[in-house]
């Protein structure tokens, strides 16, 4: 898959892919840290393609990866998590709420990744506390609580 993507299989890049895979197995939420243009996105994309190949060949008990990429700083908190309309008082789900619910309730065996591609700051990450701790639950302001599935991972890809 490295060659298919036009990349070079240098040792540090292969090590990065292995590290991501190992973190994915033991943590439901983790960060991929490195310099801009340092191969972070390429590493998880190669891993996702490799897992799909393993699933297709049935060489290991692995599954394809369905992923969603969200830049949390490019949208408002209401657009990310959801918000109440000030006039109608109706709840509208945000991008994360929709993606998280869809992945958590999926019935297939595929791995599900939500990738936060952008800066991590205290404002939006604070609402992720109950997801990232042992509860593994996304609590929305609407009162809805969404339980994370065993095949789900939250991957944070900040620039530094």
Protein Blocks (a to p, Z undefined) as FASTA:
>chain_A
ZZmnopacdfklmmmmmmmmmmmmmpcbdcddddehilmmmmmmmmmmmmmmmmmnomac
cdddddddddfklpcfklmnopcdfklopacddfklmmmmmmmmpcbfbdcddddedddd
fklmmmmmmmmmmnopacdfkopacdddfkbccddddfZZ
